[in-house]
Amino acid sequence: MKKMLLFVAALLIGFSVNAQKRNLTAARQATPATPYQLYFQDASSETALPEINNSGVPYNRSGDLLKVDMSSSSNIYGFFNMGQRILSAQPETNTIIFGTRAGGPFGATGNDIRVAYSTDLGYNWTNFVINPEEGLNFRYPSVATYNPDGNTDPANMLVVYSGPYTDAGGWKGQFFGSCNMDGSNVQTTFDVNDPSIFLNHRNIGLTATPSGHVHVASSRLNGTSSSYTNEGWEVLNGIYNAETNQIDWQLPAVSVVPELLEDGRTDADALVFSPDGSVGYLLATGIDADLAYNPYGVEWPIVYKTTDHGVTWEKIPEFDFSEIPVFEEHLFPLRADNDKFIPKWYNKWVGGQRANGVTVDMHGNLHIAGLLRSVYSIHPDSLNYYYVYEPEHMFDVFMNGDGTWNAQYIDTLRTEVAEDIYPDYDLDQRMQMSRTRNGEKVFFSWADTDGIKWPGKPTTNLLPDVFIWAQDVTNQLYTDPTNVTGPFGTYWGENKWLQVSDMVITEDDIYHIPVSTSEGDETSPDLPFVHQFLTAVWFTEAEFVNVEANQQLASVNKMSQNYPNPSNGFSRVDITLAKSANVSLEVYNLVGQKVYEIPARRLSEGNHTLEIKAGNLTPGIYTYSVIANGERATRKMMVN
């Protein structure tokens, strides 16, 4: 499955971020990838050097990484696709859960589901198996857990699972069910597909919210493998029944059918909910048929929102993503207009690069993190063209909460997708997002090969490491992107088939990100794989030191960086107020302690200078926040 995507690596050396110096001379037409789900049905039983945002970042700074065998599968099919929920966590019970098809050295068969869980941050694991009905076979399962409000005992949690199933004749329908944490009290429903369905794998974004509501989505295709139509999404909802300790599933599933071009094609389908479960988003990338939502005819997010636990879904307001300022700093302009920068989500164009990282923060705002490319031309005959010499940048694109969106540059991919790592299987960067339980911090993880460090400088992702970047939503700070498996370490370049939990576990000021990789025979995807948990992957509070781009306050037109910077403790910050406002300034050290404050006072419209008189500060890194009418913008400052 070769994609016609040729990137010339050597010419990217010395690339400038200034638009007028970007190499716009060459473009090439891309061929859309065929959706993977059409290939891997398994119905039978059993070197570019682009700008990199990690200058000076320590490698393998965790120091005590350890891979622990926790589960196995009979082949690759149960965990390859990215829409499934495979690795998750329940912070209140300090529990990490991994669930996928069984088989391999841990036992059982590929027709079963194996659930593994740990209560000590992944060092020790307990396993059990869920069996289907006689003559039926579990396929492509999603596995998650429901934790009753206030519970801290893992034994009181409930495992929930869903996905497609087969019989001797091929795809039969969808299963969904629940069981206790010891594998007892198994309740599985096997729902037979409508005869018109070709594929409808109900395993996208399986989620059990704190309120006891359970949700899972599917992308429905009607017809046959040779002739099918996209029929939008279906969302199956359920509710926890305390009397039976099971899930009451609410059939029929809710149908959501967006009006899209390209016969309704969607890519990177996802389903995510807010920390309290009150807000949910159903989304993908595609080309909206409504020009108000997509005036340029390129791949943008298609997003629907629910506020009634999945009963109804409404399309969010339209937004022109080309208006986000950060894209002008990193993307290439239109070939015919050097002042216009239009992003497009690239999920459709690279066969392995199917997913975005998605999560919802503490404010109920959606985050979509992944690879974006520049639009070369908006002429209908040239929409499929791309710039040959463009670096491949990743961004976190997120809602502001007022109908607008913003974005933060994360990093640049080091290597291309490794094509045909097995016949018809590509290894991409497997981008995923996590969050703290309260949504105050969000984390973006991906797997990429550090081509600069390896001998021979590989240009494809054959030797991946695990990279993580994180954002503090409250204080608008973020970390450096960090290679946690790093060059010359024990697991350098040995991190294929990355899975990352939807939630992290907080321990004091340490944020543990559950991560797993899988190892199998290099010659065939049909042979067993062993799943390994990577312990000691974490960030600390002190690592959130970088300032978020494009912070804007309604009352402030301009806010300068403090000067001088570095300083001896005396520094100034200039602000221009758009209107009269109550203004204060606070300085914090890296452990979050307030060390200096200018109390709030009423300032008039116009220019003002705030003076930081803190000569007693010890040398180091600090952050300062200007607060105007309750809104906060934060910058980093150095003290000598």
C-alpha positions in Angstrom: 0.0 0.0 0.0 2.4 2.6 -1.2 1.4 6.3 -0.9 2.6 8.8 -3.5 4.2 11.1 -0.9 7.9 11.9 -1.6 9.7 14.3 0.8 13.1 15.6 0.0 15.0 15.6 3.4 18.3 17.2 2.6 16.8 20.4 1.4 15.1 21.1 4.7 18.5 21.8 6.4 18.7 25.4 7.4 15.0 26.0 6.7 13.8 29.4 7.9 10.5 30.0 9.7 10.0 33.3 7.8 7.3 33.0 5.2 9.3 34.9 2.5 12.2 32.5 2.9 10.2 29.3 2.9 10.8 27.1 -0.1 7.6 27.2 -2.1 9.1 26.1 -5.4 7.9 22.5 -5.5 4.5 20.8 -5.0 3.3 17.3 -5.6 -0.1 15.7 -5.7 -1.0 13.3 -2.9 -3.2 10.2 -3.2 -5.7 9.6 -0.3 -5.1 6.5 1.6 -7.6 3.7 1.7 -9.2 3.5 5.2 -7.5 0.7 7.2 -10.7 -0.8 8.4 -11.4 -1.9 4.9 -8.3 -4.0 4.8 -7.9 -5.7 8.2 -11.3 -7.3 8.7 -9.9 -10.5 10.3 -13.4 -11.9 10.1 -12.3 -15.6 10.2 -11.6 -17.2 13.5 -8.4 -17.0 14.8 15.2 12.5 6.9 14.2 15.6 7.3 15.9 18.1 9.7 13.0 20.5 10.3 12.5 22.9 13.2 12.4 20.7 16.3 10.9 22.1 19.5 13.2 20.2 21.9 16.4 22.2 22.1 18.3 21.5 25.3 15.7 18.9 26.4 17.2 16.2 28.6 16.8 12.7 27.2 15.5 9.7 29.2 15.3 12.0 32.2 13.1 9.6 34.0 16.2 7.5 34.6 14.4 4.4 36.0 12.4 3.2 33.0 11.3 -0.5 33.1 9.2 -2.5 30.6 6.9 -5.0 32.3 5.2 -7.8 30.3 1.5 -7.5 31.2 -0.5 -9.2 28.4 -0.3 -10.8 25.0 -2.4 -11.2 21.8 -2.5 -13.8 19.1 -1.8 -11.2 16.4 -1.7 -7.5 15.6 -5.4 -7.0 14.6 -6.9 -6.3 18.0 -4.7 -3.3 18.9 -3.5 -1.8 15.6 -6.3 0.7 15.0 -6.2 4.0 17.0 -9.9 4.6 17.6 -10.2 1.9 20.2 -9.8 2.3 24.0 -7.1 -0.1 25.0 -5.1 1.6 27.8 -6.9 3.7 30.4 -6.6 4.7 34.1 -8.8 5.5 37.1 -6.8 8.0 39.3 -9.1 7.7 42.3 -8.2 4.0 42.7 -4.7 4.3 41.3 -5.6 1.7 38.7 -4.3 1.3 35.2 -6.2 -1.0 32.8 -5.1 -2.6 29.5 -7.6 -4.6 27.5 -7.5 -6.2 24.0 -7.8 -9.6 22.3 -6.1 -12.5 24.1 -3.9 -15.3 22.9 -0.1 -15.6 22.7 2.1 -16.6 25.6 -0.4 -15.3 28.3 -2.9 -17.9 27.1 -6.5 -18.1 25.9 -7.3 -17.4 22.2 -7.6 -14.5 19.9 -11.4 -14.9 20.1 -11.4 -13.8 23.7 -10.6 -10.5 25.5 -7.8 -10.3 28.1 -8.0 -7.6 30.7 -4.9 -6.7 32.7 -4.8 -4.2 35.5 -2.3 -2.7 37.9 -2.6 -0.8 41.2 1.1 0.1 41.7 1.8 2.3 38.6 2.4 -0.7 36.3 5.0 -2.8 38.2 2.7 -5.7 38.9 -0.3 -6.9 36.9 -3.4 -9.1 37.4 -5.1 -10.7 34.4 -8.4 -12.3 33.5 -10.2 -13.4 30.4 -13.7 -12.7 29.0 -15.1 -15.3 26.7 -17.7 -14.8 24.0 -20.7 -17.0 23.4 -20.2 -20.4 21.8 -19.4 -20.0 18.1 -18.8 -16.2 18.3 -15.5 -14.4 18.2 -14.6 -11.0 19.8 -12.8 -8.7 17.4 -11.2 -5.2 17.8 -12.4 -4.6 21.4 -12.4 -1.4 23.4 -12.1 -1.8 27.2 -12.6 0.8 29.9 -13.8 1.0 33.5 -16.6 2.7 35.4 -15.6 3.8 38.9 -18.6 4.7 41.2 -18.4 8.3 42.6 -16.2 8.4 45.7 -14.9 4.8 45.3 -11.2 4.2 46.1 -11.3 0.4 46.0 -10.3 -1.2 42.6 -12.5 -4.2 43.4 -15.6 -2.1 43.3 -15.0 -0.9 39.7 -16.8 -2.3 36.7 -15.1 -3.3 33.4 -17.0 -2.2 30.3 -16.2 -3.4 26.8 -17.5 -3.2 23.2 -16.6 -4.0 19.6 -17.5 -6.1 16.6 -17.9 -9.9 16.6 -17.8 -12.6 14.0 -19.1 -16.1 13.5 -18.0 -18.7 11.0 -19.6 -16.7 8.2 -17.8 -13.4 8.8 -18.9 -10.1 10.4 -22.0 -10.7 12.4 -22.7 -7.6 14.6 -21.6 -5.6 17.7 -21.0 -6.7 21.3 -21.1 -4.6 24.4 -21.1 -5.6 28.0 -19.6 -5.4 31.5 -18.1 -7.5 34.3 -16.5 -7.2 37.7 -12.8 -6.6 38.1 -12.2 -10.3 38.9 -13.9 -11.4 35.6 -17.2 -12.4 37.3 -20.7 -11.0 36.7 -20.2 -11.1 32.9 -23.0 -9.6 31.0 -22.5 -9.3 27.2 -25.1 -8.4 24.5 -24.5 -9.6 21.0 -26.4 -7.2 18.7 -26.8 -8.5 15.1 -26.0 -6.0 12.3 -28.7 -4.6 10.1 -28.5 -6.5 6.7 -27.5 -3.2 5.0 -24.4 -2.8 7.1 -20.9 -3.5 5.6 -18.9 -2.4 8.7 -20.1 -0.7 11.9 -17.3 -1.4 14.4 -18.7 0.0 17.7 -15.4 0.6 19.5 -14.6 4.3 19.0 -13.8 6.2 22.2 -15.4 3.9 24.8 -16.0 6.0 27.9 -17.6 5.6 31.3 -18.1 8.9 33.0 -18.2 9.6 36.8 -22.0 9.9 36.6 -22.4 6.3 35.4 -23.1 7.1 31.8 -21.3 4.9 29.2 -20.7 5.9 25.6 -19.2 4.3 22.5 -19.3 5.3 18.8 -19.0 3.7 15.4 -18.5 4.8 11.9 -21.2 3.1 9.8 -20.6 1.9 6.2 -23.5 0.3 4.3 -23.0 -2.0 1.3 -20.1 -4.3 0.6 -16.3 -4.2 0.4 -16.5 -3.4 -3.3 -19.3 -0.8 -3.0 -20.1 1.0 0.2 -21.5 4.3 1.4 -20.6 6.3 4.5 -23.6 6.7 6.7 -22.2 8.9 9.5 -21.8 7.8 13.1 -23.8 5.8 15.6 -23.4 6.4 19.3 -24.5 3.7 21.8 -25.3 5.0 25.3 -25.7 3.1 28.6 -26.2 3.8 32.3 -24.9 2.1 35.3 -27.5 0.0 37.2 -26.5 -0.1 40.9 -29.0 -2.9 41.6 -27.6 -5.3 39.1 -24.0 -3.9 39.1 -24.2 -3.9 35.3 -24.8 -1.4 32.4 -28.3 -0.9 31.0 -27.6 -0.3 27.3 -29.9 2.0 25.4 -30.8 0.6 22.0 -31.1 1.7 19.3 -27.9 3.6 18.9 -28.2 7.4 18.2 -27.5 8.2 14.5 -25.5 11.3 13.6 -25.1 11.9 9.9 -23.0 15.0 8.9 -23.4 16.4 5.3 -19.9 16.0 3.9 -18.3 15.9 0.5 -16.3 12.9 -0.8 -19.3 10.7 -0.3 -19.3 11.4 3.4 -15.8 10.2 4.1 -14.4 10.8 7.6 -11.0 10.1 9.1 -9.6 10.1 12.6 -13.0 9.5 14.2 -13.1 10.1 17.9 -15.5 10.4 20.9 -14.4 12.3 24.1 -16.1 13.6 27.2 -15.4 16.3 29.8 -14.0 15.3 33.2 -17.5 15.3 34.8 -19.1 13.8 31.7 -21.5 16.7 31.2 -20.1 17.6 27.7 -19.1 15.3 24.9 -17.7 15.7 21.4 -18.1 13.4 18.4 -15.6 14.3 15.7 -13.5 13.4 12.7 -11.7 15.3 9.9 -13.4 15.6 6.6 -14.7 18.1 4.0 -17.9 19.8 5.1 -20.5 20.4 2.4 -21.5 23.7 4.1 -19.2 26.5 2.8 -19.7 28.4 6.1 -17.9 25.5 7.9 -15.3 25.0 5.2 -14.8 27.9 2.8 -11.6 26.3 1.2 -12.7 22.8 0.5 -10.0 21.1 2.6 -10.0 18.6 5.5 -11.0 20.3 8.8 -12.6 19.0 12.0 -16.2 18.0 11.8 -17.4 18.3 15.4 -20.8 17.6 17.1 -21.5 18.3 20.8 -23.8 16.8 23.4 -24.9 18.2 26.8 -27.5 15.5 27.6 -25.3 12.4 27.9 -25.3 11.5 24.2 -29.1 11.6 23.6 -28.8 14.4 21.1 -25.9 15.9 19.2 -25.6 19.4 17.7 -23.0 20.7 15.3 -20.8 23.3 16.8 -20.6 26.8 15.3 -18.5 27.3 12.2 -15.0 28.8 12.6 -12.3 29.8 10.0 -9.1 28.0 11.3 -6.9 30.1 9.0 -7.5 33.0 11.4 -5.4 31.4 14.1 -2.2 33.5 14.3 0.2 30.7 15.2 -0.2 29.1 11.7 1.4 32.1 10.1 4.5 31.5 12.1 4.9 27.8 11.0 2.9 26.9 7.9 3.5 27.8 4.3 1.2 30.4 2.6 -1.0 29.8 -0.4 1.1 29.6 -3.6 -1.0 32.4 -5.0 -1.3 34.5 -1.9 1.7 34.8 0.4 -0.4 36.5 3.1 -2.9 33.6 3.5 -2.1 30.6 5.7 -4.6 27.8 5.6 -4.1 24.6 7.6 -5.5 21.2 6.7 -5.6 18.1 8.9 -3.5 15.4 7.2 -5.2 12.2 8.5 -6.5 11.3 5.0 -3.3 11.6 3.2 -0.9 9.2 4.9 -2.1 5.7 5.4 -0.7 5.1 8.9 -1.2 8.6 10.2 -4.9 8.1 10.9 -5.5 9.5 14.4 -5.3 12.8 16.2 -4.9 13.1 19.9 -8.2 14.3 21.4 -9.3 15.2 24.9 -11.5 17.7 26.8 -10.1 20.0 29.4 -11.5 21.3 32.8 -13.5 24.0 31.0 -15.2 21.6 28.7 -13.1 22.8 25.8 -12.1 20.3 23.1 -8.4 19.8 22.2 -7.4 18.2 18.8 -3.6 17.6 18.6 -1.9 16.2 15.5 -0.3 16.8 12.2 -1.4 19.8 10.1 -0.1 20.7 6.7 -0.3 23.9 4.6 -2.8 24.3 1.8 -1.0 24.8 -1.4 -3.9 26.0 -3.5 -7.7 26.4 -3.1 -8.3 26.0 -6.8 -10.6 22.9 -7.1 -8.0 21.2 -9.4 -5.1 21.7 -6.9 -6.6 20.9 -3.5 -4.7 17.6 -3.3 -1.3 19.2 -3.8 1.2 19.8 -1.0 4.5 21.6 -0.6 7.4 19.1 -1.1 9.8 21.0 1.2 7.4 21.7 4.1 8.3 20.3 7.6 5.6 18.3 9.2 4.4 20.3 12.2 2.2 19.1 15.1 -0.2 21.5 16.8 -2.7 21.4 19.7 -5.8 23.1 18.3 -8.2 23.9 21.1 -11.5 25.7 21.8 -11.4 29.0 23.7 -14.9 28.5 25.1 -16.5 31.4 23.2 -17.0 29.8 19.8 -13.4 30.6 18.7 -10.3 28.4 18.5 -6.6 28.8 19.2 -3.6 26.7 18.6 -0.2 25.9 20.1 2.8 24.6 18.1 4.1 21.4 19.7 6.9 20.0 17.7 8.0 18.8 14.2 8.0 15.2 13.1 11.5 13.8 12.6 10.7 10.9 10.3 8.1 9.8 7.8 5.6 6.9 8.3 7.4 3.6 7.9 5.5 2.0 5.0 4.8 -1.7 4.8 6.4 -2.6 8.1 4.3 -5.7 7.5 2.5 -6.2 4.1 -0.2 -3.5 4.0 0.8 -2.2 7.5 2.4 1.2 8.1 3.9 2.4 11.3 3.0 6.0 12.0 3.5 8.2 15.1 0.4 7.0 16.9 -0.6 10.4 18.3 -2.7 10.4 21.5 -3.9 12.7 24.3 -4.4 12.3 28.0 -5.5 14.5 30.8 -5.5 14.8 34.6 -8.8 13.7 36.2 -9.9 17.3 36.6 -8.7 18.3 33.2 -6.4 21.0 34.5 -3.4 19.5 32.5 -3.5 17.8 29.1 -0.7 15.6 27.6 0.1 14.8 24.0 2.2 11.7 23.2 3.6 10.3 20.0 6.2 7.8 18.8 8.9 9.0 16.5 12.4 8.0 15.4 15.2 10.4 16.4 16.9 10.4 13.0 19.6 12.8 14.1 20.9 10.5 16.9 20.8 7.1 15.1 23.8 6.2 12.8 22.8 6.6 9.2 20.0 9.1 10.2 16.9 7.0 9.3 14.1 9.0 7.6 11.3 6.6 8.4 9.8 5.7 11.7 11.3 2.2 12.1 13.0 2.9 15.5 10.5 4.9 17.5 11.0 6.6 20.9 8.2 7.9 23.0 7.8 11.7 23.1 5.4 13.6 25.4 4.4 17.3 25.6 2.0 18.8 28.2 0.0 21.9 28.8 -1.3 23.5 32.0 -4.7 24.8 31.1 -5.2 27.0 34.2 -1.9 28.9 34.1 -1.4 28.7 30.3 2.0 27.1 30.6 3.5 24.1 28.8 6.4 21.7 28.9 9.2 21.1 26.4 8.5 18.0 24.2 10.5 15.3 25.9 11.9 12.1 24.5 11.3 9.8 27.6 13.0 6.7 26.1 15.9 8.7 24.6 19.1 7.9 22.8 21.4 5.3 24.2 18.9 4.2 26.9 17.7 0.6 27.4 14.7 1.1 25.2 16.1 3.5 22.7 14.3 2.9 19.4 12.3 -0.1 20.7 8.8 1.4 21.2 6.5 0.2 18.5 2.7 0.2 18.6 2.4 2.9 21.2 -0.7 3.0 23.4 -1.3 5.9 25.9 -4.0 6.1 28.6 -6.8 8.7 28.4 -6.0 9.8 31.9 -2.9 10.3 34.0 -2.4 9.5 37.7 -1.4 12.3 39.9 0.9 11.7 42.9 1.7 15.0 44.7 3.4 17.1 42.0 4.2 14.2 39.7 2.0 13.3 36.8 2.3 9.6 35.7 1.4 9.0 32.1 0.5 5.3 31.5 2.2 4.1 28.3 2.6 0.7 26.7 4.3 -0.7 23.6 4.1 -4.1 21.9 6.6 -6.6 20.5 6.0 -9.2 17.9 7.7 -11.3 15.3 9.3 -9.0 12.7 8.1 -11.2 9.8 4.4 -11.4 10.2 1.4 -9.6 11.9 -0.3 -13.0 12.3 2.1 -14.2 15.0 1.7 -13.4 18.7 2.5 -10.0 20.3 3.5 -9.3 23.9 2.3 -6.1 25.4 4.7 -4.2 27.7 4.0 -1.4 30.2 6.6 1.3 30.4 7.0 2.4 34.0 8.3 5.7 35.3 7.0 7.9 32.5 6.2 11.2 34.3 6.3 14.9 34.4 6.6 17.2 37.4 5.0 20.5 38.2 8.3 22.2 37.7 8.4 21.3 34.1 5.5 23.5 33.1 7.6 26.6 32.4 7.0 27.7 28.8 4.5 30.4 28.0 1.5 29.5 25.8 1.4 31.3 22.5 -1.3 33.9 21.6 -2.6 34.5 25.1 -5.2 37.3 24.8 -7.0 39.2 27.5 -10.2 41.0 26.6 -9.1 44.1 28.5 -5.5 44.2 27.3 -4.4 45.1 23.7 -0.7 44.6 24.3 1.5 43.0 27.0 5.3 43.1 26.7 7.8 40.6 27.9 9.4 41.8 31.1 12.6 43.8 30.6 15.4 43.4 31.3 15.2 39.7 31.1 17.2 38.1 32.8 17.0 40.7 35.6 18.4 41.1 39.1 14.9 41.1 40.5 13.9 44.5 39.3 12.0 44.5 36.0 9.1 46.2 34.1 6.1 45.0 32.1 4.3 47.3 29.7 0.6 46.9 29.1 -1.9 48.7 26.9 -5.5 48.5 28.2 -8.3 48.5 25.7 -10.6 49.7 28.5 -10.5 50.5 32.2 -9.7 47.4 34.3 -8.7 46.0 37.7 -5.1 45.0 37.2 -2.7 43.0 39.4 0.6 41.1 38.9 1.8 37.9 40.5 5.2 36.2 40.4 5.5 32.4 41.1 8.5 30.1 41.5 8.7 26.7 39.8 6.9 24.8 42.6 3.9 27.1 42.3 4.5 29.4 45.3 3.6 33.0 45.0 6.8 35.0 45.8 5.8 38.6 44.8 2.6 40.5 44.1 1.4 43.8 42.9 -2.1 44.1 44.4 -5.1 44.8 42.2 -5.8 48.4 41.3 -8.0 50.2 38.9 -6.2 51.4 35.8 -7.6 53.6 33.0 -7.6 52.8 29.3 -4.2 53.3 27.7 -0.5 52.6 28.4 0.8 51.5 31.8 4.1 50.1 33.2 4.1 47.5 36.0 7.3 47.4 38.1 8.5 44.1 39.6 10.6 45.1 42.6 11.7 41.7 43.9 15.5 42.0 44.5 15.3 39.3 47.2 14.5 36.6 44.6 17.1 33.8 44.3 18.5 33.2 40.8 16.4 30.9 38.7 13.3 30.6 36.5 10.0 32.2 37.5 6.6 32.9 35.9 4.7 36.2 36.2 1.0 36.6 35.5 -0.8 39.9 34.7 -4.5 39.6 35.8 -7.0 42.1 34.2 -10.6 41.9 35.2 -10.1 38.3 36.4 -8.4 37.1 33.2 -4.8 35.9 33.4 -1.8 36.0 30.9 1.4 34.4 32.0 5.1 34.8 30.9 8.4 33.3 31.9 11.2 35.4 33.5 14.8 34.8 34.5 16.5 36.2 37.6 20.3 36.3 37.7 
